[in-house]
Amino acid sequence: KVGEAPSPVRIGVIALSNGFIRWMNIDGDPQQHYIPRMEWSGNNELVIQQLDRKQQESKLIYCNSKDGSSRTFWAENDEAWVDMNTGNPAGWNWINKGQDFLWVSEKDGWRHIYKISRDGKTVTLLTNGNYDIGEIKAIDEKNSYIYFSASPENATQSYLYRVKIDSKYSIITDAKNRLAKKSPTDPELLSDDNLKGTHDYSISPGAKIALHSFSNYNTPAVNEWIGLPENKPLNAAKSISSSIKTDPNMNVEYFKITTEDNIILDAWMNKPKNFDPSKKYPVVFYVYGEPASTTIDDVYGNHTNFLYAGDINADGYIQVAIDNRGTPALKGAAWRKSIYQKIGDVNIRDMAMGFKKILQNPYIDKDRVAVWGWSGGGSSTLHLMFRYPEIFKTGISIAAVANQLNYDNIYQERYMGLPQENRDAFIKNSPITHVQGLKGNLLYIHGTGDDNVHYSNAEQLINELIKYKKQFQLMAYPNRTHNISEGAGTSEHLSMLYTKYLKEHCPPGGK
């Protein structure tokens, strides 16, 4: 849990001939550092990434497998946390016969691709500008291309771009450690920008062919095979343009909200079938709100309630989602890291103020307002029910972190710091601290065998609700994990429970 030291590790290289293990000598207390990645770099060397306990300093270190010596050749720091380049799961992408590698960093405030020389002394910025890349998709050294996802104009969407590897513009660190920047050639957009939505690509090694898929809020996923670098369909008869179809039943609207705090948020609204603007409808607000995920991606199937037993659109519910600051949207490091040491604060305020603006629509019934979420979304649901009871009348919280001091050190310390230094923020920003504010209808659901968000969260929350004489309903699923899916009938039971509670306390239909 948070506050407890990480599990210590060490790295050894074993000789297959005699079983001798050479342990690598790496600076730093193993119980105060993480080693999230390692691989061979050639020349009998390992390359490892080391993070400090707070995950604010990242070092790349060469380790000599012959004598165990090590040396740091690249490091970067951040006052919040160092981005882990989750879109680059292979770690280092070695190019130029191992003389350079590609690295993704947020060190200039945006997530960009850099080419770094093997010794770490020459750094070339390959994607320049006020936008984020999503992830590296492929590398084509023969044609000097890097393919990557990005969406500079709309963070809810995704498109394929490419940039030349052999840019001649470098970032050279001078004697005073100042950075001199020059802009390389602008990236080339490959996806059809007439198809607004989410383009995804699975590109072959060598980047000669790719499986291209596309969808958006009203377009079911459609695929095609394309050839690269020409970016042309391999079979015109089976291309996306020849097979794309929209779903006329999807009444979804994407829009932006400017809150009273002057924060601009992305949101979507899914209106019910046969929507009549002269009537008032109940609204169901789906939330997550933490750094691990977004809720407003422009993809098909992202706009309807997966727990609802029946047709929620036909029954007459408006559905809404909003992405707050701190979510991993492609909006720059400042957007994502504004939540540092403020989970349960910045995100909750943004969601509440954004939703408050949505309630100004005359067709929404302010007396029939429900909010729900799972895991981090369960935590957000509790916060909104406890701290904004004048807005949210019904809440369904599933597998919530009720007390941030209960969660794991790797995740929670990355975004909240160490409780030894910042304990007040952990307490202040935990839902359990605010149970006195509950006025509406709350259904709390948790699996007693949850090995991610431990059931102790539920027990502590229950005791606190009892202490303040707050009435609520509880469903504990015996020995179910975080997914609450094990056992015959479990998923169906959960869906029926959710739907019944929602209909009872937030009745469907326009009035």
Summary of the structure (lengths in Angstrom):
residues: 511
radius of gyration: 25.1
end to end distance: 48.4
largest distance: 81.5
contacts: 1658
relative contact order: 0.09
helix: 20%
strand: 32%
